[in-house]
Amino acid sequence: MAILAPPWYELPPDGYGGIEAMVTDLAGELVRLGHHVTLIGAGEADTPARFEATYPRAPSERIGEPMPEVLHAATAAQLIADLRPDIVHDNTLAGPLTAEGREAPTLLTVHGPTEGELGEYYRGLGESVSLAAISHAQRARMPELNWAGVVHNGIHVDTFPLADKKEDWVLWLGRFSPEKGAHQAVEAARRAGRKIVLAGKLTEQFERDYFEQEVEPLLGDGAEYIGEADAERKRDLLARARCLLFPIQWEEPFGLVMVEAMACGTPVVTLRRGAAPEVVEDGVTGFVLESEDGLAEAVEAAGGLDPRACRERVESLFSVPAMARGYEQLYREVIG
């Protein structure tokens, strides 16, 4: 099989890059299960799968521009033609446009929203690709699309440290865009009388605009921005925090950072949007609230939740082996 990753980060990414991390983990687990896997991405890769690069170096500084994505898709299509795989698992935006021109079926994981023009795009692909949702909530928003099934994202749980004792501050972790709720998290932490640490991606212009207008004026007085956290620092922050405060402002299709927090035994305080109720067990591994009014109280209550219950939920539902088993089933169905 061929698995196509986005072109923006090397595999696995050192810091931000949730899709790239998921794709790398999946490819490695499928190899362990005995499959012949070719992983296609940009730059270099640390993977037991065969690797083919479309760029000698990942064009991270050009994220958001159309041409790197299009060139990546065109080069990948040529590589796939030579490989003649049984199935292509695409995780990109432009790649599915080449699916109809080959014999092997294509399964496309929809990693983002399905509303607006993106929804029209997925509808326009018709039956040339089968779609995998990353949550039932995501699938339910456009049930008419050509869905093959739902597979939750997974992580290597044992690479995340479990900490039973927590510190007094709360954490926000993500990319600085309005839908991730960074400034709402600062305001909620302040109402709770807790220090908040913010760590996140701040590279694209819309992220910088949002940060300067909404987040930066709130810094100080117990709110600190520490930059983007690499893989090691992210784990350290997630393990030490009292809770992950993640007041999402949109219908989040999954929210991998919530899984990563729970893997560290850290409960999640979030809003009932998108897949949050699928990911977080309300009252057990965090709190899923109807509105922002209860965020401060939930931050306090999070200190009473059992870190080991958080970890066990991830081990049961959101591990890499569980994800690989789900995709194996979809591969068989799509090929069949």
N, C-alpha and C positions, 0 to 999 in steps of 0.2 A: 504494500500500500504506500501511497504518497501522502504526507501531511504537509500542508502549506501554512507557514506562519506569516504574520505581517512582517514588513521589512524594517520596522522602526528601531528595533533593539536586537542586540545579539542574544543568543540562546544558551543558557538562560540569562535574563537581564540582571544586571548588578543592582539596580534599584527599581524604579517604576517600570512597569511592563507586565501587567497581569495576564494578558493573552499569551504573550511570549513564554511566561513561566508555565502556564497551563499546558501549552503545546509541547514544550520540552519535557515536562513530567509525563505527559501522556505517551509520547513517543518512546521514552525510556521504559515505561511499564509494559507497553505492548511488545517491545523487544524481549523483555524478561519473560513474557508469556509465550514467546516462540514465534512471533510474527516477523516478517521481513518488512522493515519500515525504512523509507527514505524521507528524511525531514528536509524541507526546503525553506531557507530563510536568508537573512542577510548577514554579512560579516563572518564571524567565527561561531562555532558551537561546541559545547561540552555535552556530548550525547553518545550513547552506545549505538544509536541508529546511524545508518548511512546519512551523510549530510551533503547537500548541494547548496551552494551559495549563489544568489542572484546579484549581490554586490560584494566587493572585497571588504567593505566596511559599512556597517549599518548607518544609513543617513539620518541619524537621530535629530540632527539640527534642522532638518527639513520637514519635520513632522507637521502635518496639516497641509502640505503642498500636494497637488494631485499627481505630478509626474513620477515621483519615486514609487508610488503605489502602482501606477499603470505600467511602468517599466518592469517592476517586480513581477506583476501578473503575466506580462508577455514573455519574459524570460522563463518563468516557471512553467508556462504552457509548453515551451520547447523542451524543457527538461522532462516533463511528464510524458510527452510524446515518445521520448527515447526510452523511458522507464517501462512503459506499458503496464501500469499497476492494475490490480483488481478493483481498487476503489481509490478515489481522491477525497481526502478530508481537508476541506478548505476552511481557513480561519481569517480570510481577508475580505476586503470590500470589493475590489475590482476582479479578483480571481474567478468568481463564478461566471463572469461573462464569457469565459473560454470553455465552459463545461460542455456546451452543446456540440462542440466540434470534436469530441473524442468519444471512444466507445465506453471507457470505464465510467461508471456512475460517480456522481459527486455528492458528498454530504457536506453541507455548509453549516457550521455552528454560528448561530446569530448571537454575537457577544454584546450587542448594544440594543437600543430601542427599536421598535417596529412601527413607530408613528410617523406621520408626515411622508416626506419624500422617500425615506428609507423603506417605509411600508410599501409604497408604490413600487420601489425597486424590487423588493423581494416578491411582490405579486407578479411583477413583469417577468421574473425568471421562470415562472410557470413550473412545468414539470421537468425542466432541464436540470434542476438540482433538488435534492431532498434537504429539508431543514431540520437541524437539531436545536431545540430551545435549551437554555441553561436554567430555566425555572418554569414551573407551571403557570406562574403569574405572567411571565413574558408570553408564553404561548396563548394564554387566554385573551390577551389584548387584541390579537388578530388570528382567531381560530381558523379562518378560511385559507391561510397559507398552506403550502405543501409540507406540513410538518411530518417528520418521521418519528419523533419522540422527544423526550426530555432527559437530559443528563446534567446533573449538577456538577459544577466545577469541583476539583479536588486538590488537596495539597499533600505533601509528604509530612505527615503529622510529626514524625520523630525528629524533624529538623527544627521544630518550634519548641522552645523550652517551657515546661510547665512550672509555674510559680504559684505556690499556695499562699504566700504572704505578699500583699500588695502595698504600694506606697499611697500617699494621700492625694496625688494629683490625677487628673484625667487626661485622656489623649484623644486628639483628632488626627486622623491619618488619611491621606487621599490626594486627589489633584484639586487644585484651586479653581473650581468652577461653581457657579451659583447652586447647581443642583445637589452638590455634596454637603452643603450646609455648614461651611466653616464658621461664618460669622454668627450663625445661630448657636453653634456649639460654644463659642466664646461667651455669648450672652447667657446661655444656660448655666455654664460653669460658674460664672460670676454670681448668678442668683443663688447657686448652691454654696457659694463661699469657698470654692475649690480652685486651685491653680490649674490651668490647662496648658498643655504643650501641643503645638501644631507642627506637623511634619508633612511635607507634601511637595508634589511636582509643581513647578512654577517656571515653565519654559515658553509656552505659547503666549501670544499677545493677549488673547481673551482671558487667560489665567492671570497675567500680570495686571490687566485692567481691573478684574474683579478684586484681586488682592489689594491693590492700591486704593480702590474706592470703598470697599466694604470691610476688609479684614484689618489692614494696617492701622486705621484709626482706632481700633479696639485694643491694640497691643499695649503691653505694660499693665501694671496693676494686676499681676497674676496671670497674664496671658503672654506666652512666649512662642515665637516662631523660630525653629531651629534648622530650617532648610529641608531638603529632600533626604530621606533616610535610605541608605543602602540596605542590602539584605540583612547584614549583621545587626546594624543599629535598629532596624525596624523590629527585629525579634526582641531585642533588649527593651525597647520602649513598650512593646505590646505586653511583655511579661511583667513589667514593673507597674504599669498603670492600674489605678483603681478600677477603671472601666474604659472602654472605647465609647466615646460620645459621638454618635454618627446620625445626626438629624437630617436625613436625606430629604430633598425637596422635589423629588421626581419619582417616577415608577421604576426604581432601580431593578434592572433585570436579574442581578444576582447579588453582588457586593462581597467580593472575595476577602476584603479586609476584615469583615465580620467573622468569617471562618478562621482567619489567621489569629484574630484576637482570642476567640474561644479555644483554639488549640493551645494557647499559652495559659489557659485557665482564667482568662479575663472576660468578664461579662460585657455585653453590648447594650447600650441604651440607644434606641433608634425610634423611628416613626413607622407607622403602619402604611408603608408605601411599597409597591412592587413586591419583590421576593422576600422582604424582611421577615414576614411571618413564617416563611418556609425555612429560613436560615436560623433564626433565633427562636428558641422555645421560651415564650413569655413566662416570666416568673421563675424560670429554672436556669437559663443561660443568659439572661438579660431581661430587658423590658421593651416591649413593642407598644408604643403609645399612639393614641388617636390624634393628639395635638402636642404642640410645643409647651403647653401650660404645665405639663407634669414632668418635664425633663429634669428640673432641679431636684425634685423629690426622688426621681428614679436614680439619679446619680448617688444619692445617699443610700437608698435601698440596695443598690448593686453591691455594696460592701458586705452584705449578708448572704450573698449567693455562693454556692459551692464551686470552687475552681475545677474540681475533678468532674463535676457534671458537665461543665463546658467542654472539657477535653473529650469526654466520652461521646458527646454528641458528634463532634467532628470525626472521631475515629469510626463511628458507626455509619455516618451519612456522607461525609465530605472528604474522604481519603482518596489518594491517587488510585489504589486498587479498585475502589468502588466506581470511580469515574471510568477507568479502563474497562471494567466489566460492562458498564452501561454502553460505552461506544462499541465494544465487540458485538453486542446484541444488535445495535443499529446498523453496523457494517453488514452483518449477515442478512438483515432484513432488506437493506437497500440493494445489495448485490443480488439477492434472490428475486 
